[in-house]
């Protein structure tokens, strides 16, 4: 998956919100991390504020 495609898909997940979309976003990020590395996935989490919207990344801080 290209990073641009991941951005499009994550935008859709964020616009709907909710638990199912959180899981969808998690799968997209897993694919990005596999193909482009964890740094690319972390950048998308920051770009889309997924830590605020879906709580991604909060496990690392605690």
TAZI-V401824 format. One record per residue. N is the residue number from 0. SS is DSSP state (H for helix, E for strand, - for the rest). D_FIRST is the distance of its C-alpha to the first C-alpha in Angstrom with 1 decimal. Layout:
BEGIN
[[N	SS	D_FIRST] [N	SS	D_FIRST]]
END
This chain:
BEGIN
[[0	-	0.0] [1	-	3.8] [2	H	6.5] [3	H	8.3] [4	H	6.4] [5	H	6.7] [6	H	10.2] [7	H	11.0] [8	H	10.4] [9	H	12.3] [10	H	14.9] [11	H	15.6] [12	H	16.0] [13	H	18.3] [14	H	20.3] [15	H	21.3] [16	-	21.9] [17	-	23.4] [18	H	22.9] [19	H	20.5] [20	H	18.2] [21	H	18.5] [22	H	17.3] [23	H	14.3] [24	H	13.5] [25	H	14.1] [26	H	11.7] [27	H	8.8] [28	H	10.3] [29	H	10.8] [30	H	7.2] [31	H	6.9] [32	H	10.3] [33	H	9.8] [34	H	7.5] [35	H	9.1] [36	-	12.2] [37	H	14.2] [38	H	15.4] [39	H	12.2] [40	H	12.1] [41	H	15.8] [42	H	15.6] [43	H	13.6] [44	H	16.3] [45	H	18.9] [46	H	17.5] [47	-	17.5] [48	-	20.5] [49	H	19.0] [50	H	21.9] [51	H	24.3] [52	H	22.8] [53	-	21.7] [54	-	23.4] [55	-	20.5] [56	-	21.8] [57	H	25.4] [58	H	25.8] [59	H	25.7] [60	H	28.5] [61	-	30.9]]
END
